Amino acid sequence: MRINIKEKKLGRQQRWGQIIEDVDIEIDPRQDARMYLDTLIHELLHLTLPDLSEKTVRKSARILTSGICQQNYRRIYK
């Protein structure tokens, strides 16, 4: 499955990220790099493991983001 990730300001929706039609992720680009990564992982978890509770998704995203950042991965801006 190909996942399309699009950047879109989501202030009106009061979200940092969302899934559209089970194949697209929209993510608000106005986040700092770490929060952007956390939001992206969060939405990917929802997409790939839809039966997880919101609490589990939040915790898992936070753990994965922390581990990735500890390995010095950084966002490169286009």
BELBELGI-V992631 format. One record per run of one state. SS is the DSSP state (A for helix, B for strand, O for the rest). FROM is the first residue (numbers start at 1). TO is the last residue. If there is no record, write none. Layout:
SS,FROM,TO  SS,FROM,TO
//
This chain:
O,1,3  B,4,7  O,8,16  B,17,20  O,21,23  B,24,27  O,28,32  A,33,48  O,49,53  A,54,70  O,71,78
//
